[in-house]
Amino acid sequence: MAERTSPLEFLRQVRQEAAKVTWPARRELAVSTVMVFVLVFIAAIFFFAVDSVLVLAIQFVIGLGT
């Protein structure tokens, strides 16, 4: 069982770990953000296309029965 850490010790450890974090530069952050938006847009188009094809296929199969 791990020993208990006091709240002040915990906060000290959090500050130490936060100091080790390498934050991205502004340009790197902007490029990453744009890439996320582009990939989300591409994924949305892909899933829209797949959904449309599936709807047409289901309508075709249902239409065969009538």
C-alpha positions, -999 to +999 in steps of 0.1 A: +000+000+000+013+034-009+020+059+018-002+090+021+010+123+007+001+155+024-018+181+002+011+205+003+036+178-008+012+168-035+010+204-048+049+206-047+051+174-068+026+187-093+046+219-097+078+198-102+061+177-129+045+207-146+079+223-149+091+193-169+064+197-195+077+209-229+050+233-242+046+236-280+057+269-297+029+291-310+035+281-347+036+244-338+003+248-319-013+266-348-002+240-374-014+212-352-048+229-347-053+235-384-043+198-391-070+187-366-096+207-382-087+195-417-087+158-406-121+163-388-135+178-420-121+149-441-136+124-416-169+141-417-170+139-455-160+103-454-187+093-429-213+114-448-204+095-480-205+061-463-239+070-446-253+081-480-243+049-497-257+028-469-290+047-470-293+041-508-284+004-504-310+000-477-336+018-497-328-004-527-332-036-506-364-024-490-377-013-524-372-048-538-397-063-513-426-040-524 
